[in-house]
């Protein structure tokens, strides 16, 4: 019989697979993206779908799609997401327009084997009308996503920056093909701690984006671990809710061209999270 006074072994650390968004290498072609993934041990990539420099769009020729899949497969990228820019709560587009775009992205996701399609809330103002608009559209698009083997993932962003905001919408949609992307910067800027955000999003959490910034008031990106975002609290928060998928660096080089390159940011990410140096390239 075990001695009840004996010290208990420390819990085994959880390891999450690393990923990155092509937002961090906006001018890179798929060969460069595959090389970065391979060198940094990243098994997941978020593929931007925003013309003109998005890596993929619903208009990409079939031969290019096939090459993209082949190169990513050979680089060990087993998990892919489409970083779409549909704004599901946007009052400036009709339901039909929104659903047509979501259908196009769903078809593209099936063609490249993407497990999820990131969408934004994008309302002009938060409130019940914005929630209802997002719920209606996500609920209508969900069956096609399920049939295609993918999911629609609402990001904590813009009009719905907090986990509490996204959770209101997701609980009302109540469909297994609709989940959440937790952007840790936006929930923190909304006043939530990582522990609070993780609990609120836990029933729907499919993907996590990490980044760092100067302050709550100043969202300019800085190398992970050098800014004000409490990234060191994220692993414990995810462990507590049983999240076991990817952690993805969203390095906003596209919007801030003056910041360091993606390789340097990848090398900082694991250290900022207190994890094994998975993101650092060999010899870094």
N, C-alpha and C positions, 0 to 999 in steps of 0.2 A: 504494500500500500504506500502510495506516495506521501511524503512528509508534507503536511499542509503548510508548515512554516518555511519550507524550502523556497528559494526565489524562483519565480516563474520565468521561463525562457522569454526573451524579447519576441514580440510578434515579428513574423517574417516580413521583410519589406516588400511592398507591392511594386512591381515594375510595369510601367506603361510603355507601349510602343511609341517611338517618336515619329513625328510627321511634320510637314511644313506646307505653307501655302505658296503658290507661285506668285502671290503678291510681292514676295520678297525678292523675286528675280524677274521683273516685268518684261525684260527684253529677251529672255532665254527661250530657245526652242526646246522641243521635247528631249533632244539628245542631251542638252545641258542640264535639264531638270532631272533626267535619269541619272546622269553622272553625279550630281549633287546628292541625290537620294542614296545612291550606292556608297559614296565616300563617307557619308555621315550616318550610315546605318538606319536611314529612315524607311520604314515599311509602309508609310502612308503619305499621300500627297493630295492637297486640295488644288484642283485645277480650275483656274479662273475662267469664266465664260462670258467675259465682258469685252465686246469689240472696242477698239481695233486690235489691242495687243493680248487679248485673252488667248490662252493656249488652245482652247477648244470652243466652238460655238455650235448651235444646231445646224449651221451652214457648212461646217467642215466636211470636205469630201471624204467618202468612205475609205479611200486609200490612206489618207492621213490619220484617220481614226484607227485603222488597223496598225499603222506604224507606231502610233502612240501607245496602244495597248501592248504591242510586242516589246517595245523598248522599256516600258515601265515594268512589265513582267520580268524581263531579263535582269533588271536592276534590283529585283527583290521587293518592288512596291506591290504588296498584296492588297492594299486597301486604298480606294480612291473615292474622292468626293468631288462633286461639281460645286464650285463656289459661284452660285448664281446671284443675280442682282434683282430678282423679282421682289416687289414690295407689296406684300399681300394685304396690307391695310391701307394702301394708297387710294385716296378718294379721287385722284386725278385720272384713273383708268377704270374702265368698266370691268365687271366680273368676267365677261367674255374675253376681253383682252388679256386679263391676268391669267385666266385658265388656259388660253391658247399658248401663252408663253410657257406656263408650267408643263403643259403637255409636250411641247417641243423639248424642254429640258429632260423630261422623264424619258422620252425616246432616246435622247443622247446618253443618258445615264445607263440605260439598258445596253446600248451599243458598246460602251467602254467599261462596263462592269462596275459602275460607281454605286456605292452603298447608300449614298445620301446626296441630297441637293439642298445646299444652304439657301434660305430665303430670308429677307429682311421684313420687319413689320412695315416701316415706312409711312406711317400716318402723318397727316399734317399736324395733328394734335392728339394726345392720348385721351382715352375716355371710352364709354360704353359703345359708341358708334364705331370707333376704330376696332375695338375688340370684336364686335359682331361681324364687321367686314372681313377681318382676318379669319375668323372661325368659319364663316360661310364658304370662303374660297378654299381654305385648306381642307375642309370636310369634303367639298366637291371634287378636289383633285386627288384625294387620298386613295381611292380605289384603283386608279390607273397606276399610281406609284407602287402600290402593293402588287399589282399584276406584273409590273416590270421588275420586281425584286429590289426596289429601292425605297427610300424614305424622303419625306419633306422635312427639313430641319430648320426650325425657326430660331434665329440667332437673337441673343440679348443685345439689342442695338437700337439706335435712334429713338423712336417714339416709345419703345418698350425696352429700356436699357436694363432694368432690374430683373432678377430671376422671378420675383413676384409678378411682374408685368407679363412675362412670357408664360408663367404658370397659369394665369387666368385664362389665356387663350387656349393653351394646350389641354387643360382640364375640360374645357367646353367642347373642343374638337373630339377628343376621346376616340382616337383611331390609332391602331398599332403602327400604321405607316407614317405617322406624324410624330416627330420628336423635337429635341432641342439641341442647339449648339450653345454651349456656355462660353461666352467671351469674357474672360475674367477681368478685363479692364473696365468694361461698361458696367458690370454689376457692382464693382467696387466704387466707381464714380457715382453710381446711384445710391451709395450709402450702405451697401450690404457687405458683410464680411464674407470671405470665402466659405466658411462653415455654413453660414446662413444660405448662401446661394446654392451650394451643393445640395442641401436638404430640400430646398424648394423645387429644384429641377430634377431631383433623383428619379421620379417615376418616368421621365421622358428623356433622360440624358443619354445622348448617343455620341457626342463629340465635344472636345474641349479645346479652345484656343487660348494660348498663353502669350502674353506680351507685357512690356513694362513701359512706364511713362513718367514724365517729369513730376506731375502732381495730379490731384483730382481736377484742378482748374486748368491745367496745361497738359493736354493729351499727347504732346509730341513724344514720339517713341525714343527710348534709350535702350542700350544693351540690357538684356534681362539680368536682373540682380543689381543694377546700378541706379534704378529709379525708385519710385515711391509705392508701386503696387506690391502688396504682401504675397509675393509668389511663394515664399517659403511655407505659407500656410495652406497652399493648394493641395499638396500630396496628402496631408492628414485629412483634409475635408473630403477628398475623393475616396480615400480608404474607408472613411466612416460610412459612406453611402454605397460602397461596394462597386464603384466604377472600375472597370478593368480594360478599357479600350485605349485609344490613342490620346496623346497630348501633342498638339500641333502648334508650332510657332507661326504666328501671323506677324511677319516682319513687314512693316508698311513702306517698303522701299519705293513702291509705285507712287505713293503720295508724298513721300519725303526723300527725294533723290540724294540729299546731302548726307544721310545717315550711313553708317558702315555697311558693307556688303553682307549678304545672307550667310556666307560661311562663318564670319566672325560672330554673328548673332547666334547661329546654331551652336557654336562652341561655348557660348555663355549659358545656354538655356538649361542644360542638365545641372550645372553648378548652382544656378539660381534656385532650382527646385530641390536641391539637396539629394539628387539622384545620381546613380552611376553615370559616368561621362559618355553616355550613349551617342549624344549628338556631335561630339568632337571628332573631327576627321583623324585618321591615323597620323600620329606624330605631332598632333596639335598640343 
